[in-house]
């Protein structure tokens, strides 16, 4: 029943939703279920979710994993913020290489940050001759949002290099005006990567993390018992 219950999302849940959890009442220890109707044909229902001891095992594992995943990303950002700017510049260059940008995983990325860097912290060469490059800016901020001026300065530095593509990384966030400018700037393609997206990319590409243990969640294979 819970696999077909609207509002519950876990790996083995069914896309076909037939039931809904009714509003929980204190007199009932277990959740109450009702038939689920399409939202366009019924009034809004107040859903009450059961406690963990009433959940399927795979639901508990899925929710615990999501909490672990989010906590891991927060820890990664905290570690990055505790490092010096040079570490962050190298990290984002290595990340782009790990993601497959650059013609060679060891030689097509270089760090240019430091005094007199002209507003460019790193460059990824997408071809062997360096005819097409990705320019990188990295700002390791704690909580201050990146203002539009920072993105404008990066765009100006790119234009000075004759560049067309750039990625602006930060450990914090971008202001709405900064995002608007990056989306509307003419002649340049600037991708903004904030702290949350950065942490997500690091986990996806297993950078800065190490596996501890893997668990496989199983369910009974009904086809195995089907004689037809």
Order of alpha helices (4+ residues) and beta strands (2+ residues): beta-beta-beta-alpha-alpha-beta-beta-beta-alpha-beta-alpha-beta-alpha
